[in-house]
Amino acid sequence: MQTNELAKLFGRNIKTARVKRDINQERLCELADIDRSYLSRIENGNCKVALEKVYEIAAALQCPLSEILPEVNGVKIK
């Protein structure tokens, strides 16, 4: 799997988790202390995200990492 594919899957998972919880981008940005344009780029799979920020986003969404991290080569976080 290429890096850009992984970023797109991750971004889609973030957006799905956010919508599932009825949280708009602006609110998630406040909770995760990130810029709205950065979140937009994440959700569109247009940037790499630091591991610390992944944890902060998961905490802001109050979800397990397994919900937002994509499966890679058959390996899924449980």
MIZAFI-851030 format. One record per atom (N, C-alpha, C, O): y, z, x; residue in one letter. Coordinates in steps of 0.2 Angstrom, whole numbers, padded with zeros to 4 digits, always signed. Atoms other than C-alpha are relative to their C-alpha. Layout:
BEGIN
YZXA;...
//
This chain:
BEGIN
-0006+0000+0004M;+0000+0000+0000M;+0006+0000+0004M;+0007+0004+0009M;-0006+0001-0004Q;+0017-0005+0007Q;+0005+0006-0002Q;+0005+0008-0008Q;-0005-0006+0001T;+0031+0008+0008T;+0004-0002-0006T;+0006+0003-0010T;-0004+0001+0006N;+0042-0001-0005N;-0004+0001-0007N;-0001+0003-0012N;+0005-0001+0006E;+0027-0001-0018E;+0000+0008-0001E;+0000+0010-0007E;+0001-0007+0001L;+0025+0018-0015L;+0007+0003-0002L;+0007+0007-0007L;-0006-0003+0002A;+0044+0021-0017A;+0001-0002-0007A;+0004+0002-0011A;-0001+0002+0007K;+0044+0011-0034K;-0005+0004-0004K;-0003+0006-0010K;+0004-0004+0004L;+0029+0021-0040L;+0003+0007+0000L;+0002+0010-0006L;-0003-0006+0000F;+0037+0037-0035F;+0006+0001-0005F;+0007+0005-0009F;-0006+0001+0004G;+0053+0032-0043G;-0002+0000-0008G;+0002+0003-0012G;+0002+0000+0007R;+0044+0028-0059R;-0003+0006-0003R;-0001+0008-0008R;+0003-0006+0002N;+0035+0044-0059N;+0006+0005-0001N;+0005+0010-0006N;-0006-0005+0001I;+0052+0054-0057I;+0003-0002-0007I;+0004+0003-0011I;-0003+0002+0007K;+0059+0044-0072K;-0004+0002-0006K;-0001+0005-0011K;+0005-0002+0006T;+0044+0047-0083T;+0000+0007-0001T;+0001+0009-0007T;+0000-0007+0000A;+0044+0065-0079A;+0007+0003-0003A;+0007+0007-0007A;-0007-0001+0002R;+0063+0066-0082R;+0001-0001-0008R;+0003+0003-0012R;+0000+0002+0007V;+0062+0057-0099V;-0004+0004-0004V;-0003+0006-0010V;+0005-0004+0003K;+0047+0067-0104K;+0003+0007-0002K;+0001+0010-0007K;-0003-0007+0001R;+0057+0083-0103R;+0007-0001-0003R;+0011+0004-0004R;-0006+0001+0003D;+0072+0075-0111D;+0006+0002+0004D;+0011+0005+0002D;-0005-0002-0004I;+0083+0077-0096I;+0004-0007+0002I;+0000-0011+0004I;-0004+0006-0002N;+0097+0064-0092N;+0001+0000+0007N;+0000+0005+0011N;-0002+0000-0007Q;+0101+0058-0075Q;+0005+0005+0003Q;+0004+0008+0008Q;-0006-0004-0002E;+0117+0068-0074E;-0003+0007+0001E;-0001+0011+0006E;+0002-0007+0000R;+0108+0084-0078R;-0005+0001+0006R;-0005+0007+0009R;+0004+0000-0006L;+0094+0081-0065L;+0004+0001+0006L;+0002+0004+0011L;-0004+0000-0006C;+0107+0078-0052C;+0003+0007+0001C;+0003+0009+0007C;-0003-0007+0000E;+0115+0095-0056E;-0005+0005+0002E;-0004+0009+0007E;+0006-0005-0002L;+0098+0104-0055L;-0002-0001+0007L;-0004+0004+0010L;+0003+0002-0007A;+0092+0095-0039A;+0006+0000+0005A;+0004-0001+0011A;-0005+0000-0005D;+0109+0095-0031D;+0000-0007+0004D;+0000-0007+0010D;+0000+0007-0003I;+0109+0076-0028I;+0005-0004-0004I;+0007-0003-0009I;-0004+0005+0003D;+0121+0062-0031D;-0003-0005-0005D;-0009-0006-0004D;+0003+0004+0005R;+0119+0052-0047R;-0002-0007+0003R;-0008-0010+0001R;+0002+0007-0003S;+0119+0035-0037S;-0007+0001+0004S;-0011-0004+0004S;+0006-0001-0004Y;+0105+0042-0025Y;-0006+0001-0005Y;-0011-0002-0004Y;+0006+0000+0004L;+0094+0047-0040L;-0001-0007-0003L;-0007-0008-0004L;+0001+0006+0002S;+0097+0030-0047S;-0004-0004+0005S;-0009-0008+0003S;+0004+0004-0005R;+0091+0022-0031R;-0007+0003+0001R;-0012-0001+0002R;+0007-0003+0000I;+0076+0034-0031I;-0004-0003-0005I;-0010-0005-0004I;+0004+0002+0006E;+0071+0030-0048E;-0002-0008+0000E;-0007-0010-0003E;+0002+0007-0001N;+0072+0011-0044N;-0004-0002+0006N;-0005-0008+0007N;+0004+0001-0005G;+0062+0013-0029G;+0004-0003+0006G;+0001-0007+0010G;-0004+0003-0005N;+0076+0008-0017N;+0002+0004+0006N;+0006+0002+0010N;-0001-0004-0006C;+0076+0022-0005C;-0006+0005+0002C;-0010+0006-0003C;+0005-0005-0002K;+0065+0034+0005K;+0003+0007-0002K;+0009+0008-0001K;-0002-0007+0002V;+0066+0052+0000V;-0003+0005+0005V;-0009+0005+0006V;+0002-0005-0005A;+0065+0067+0012A;-0005+0005-0004A;-0004+0006-0010A;+0005-0005+0004L;+0050+0079+0008L;+0004+0006-0003L;+0002+0008-0008L;-0004-0005+0003E;+0063+0093+0005E;+0002-0002-0007E;+0002+0002-0011E;-0003+0002+0006K;+0071+0083-0008K;-0005-0001-0006K;-0004+0000-0012K;+0006+0001+0004V;+0054+0079-0016V;-0001+0007-0004V;-0002+0007-0010V;+0001-0007+0002Y;+0051+0098-0018Y;+0006+0002-0005Y;+0005+0005-0010Y;-0006-0002+0004E;+0069+0100-0025E;+0000-0003-0007E;+0001+0000-0012E;+0000+0003+0006I;+0067+0087-0038I;-0006+0002-0004I;-0005+0003-0010I;+0005-0003+0004A;+0050+0094-0043A;+0002+0007-0003A;+0000+0008-0009A;-0003-0006+0003A;+0058+0111-0045A;+0005-0001-0006A;+0004+0003-0011A;-0005+0001+0005A;+0072+0104-0055A;-0003-0002-0006A;-0001-0001-0012A;+0004+0003+0006L;+0060+0095-0067L;-0005+0006-0002L;-0008+0005-0008L;+0005-0005+0002Q;+0049+0111-0067Q;-0007-0003-0001Q;-0010-0002-0006Q;+0006+0004+0001C;+0034+0100-0064C;-0004+0001+0007C;-0001+0002+0012C;+0003-0001-0006P;+0020+0101-0051P;+0001-0007+0004P;+0002-0012+0001P;-0001+0006-0004L;+0021+0089-0037L;-0005-0006-0002L;-0004-0012-0001L;+0005+0005+0002S;+0005+0080-0043S;+0003-0005-0006S;+0000-0010-0007S;-0002+0004+0005E;+0015+0074-0058E;+0005-0006+0003E;+0006-0011-0001E;-0005+0004-0003I;+0028+0065-0047I;-0002-0004+0006I;+0000-0010+0007I;+0003+0004-0006L;+0018+0059-0032L;-0005-0005-0002L;-0010-0003-0005L;+0005+0005+0002P;+0009+0043-0034P;-0007+0001+0004P;-0007+0003+0009P;+0006+0001-0003E;-0009+0040-0031E;+0000-0005+0006E;+0003-0010+0004E;+0000+0005-0005V;-0012+0031-0014V;-0007-0001+0003V;-0010+0004+0005V;+0007+0002-0003N;-0028+0022-0009N;-0005+0005-0003N;-0010+0007+0000N;+0004-0004+0003G;-0037+0033-0022G;+0000+0007+0001G;-0004+0011-0001G;-0002-0007-0001V;-0030+0049-0016V;+0005+0003-0004V;+0011+0000-0004V;-0004-0002+0005K;-0022+0059-0029K;+0001+0008+0001K;-0004+0011+0002K;-0001-0007-0001I;-0014+0077-0027I;-0003+0003-0007I;-0001+0001-0012I;+0003-0004+0006K;-0023+0089-0039K;+0004+0006-0001K;+0002+0010-0006K;
//
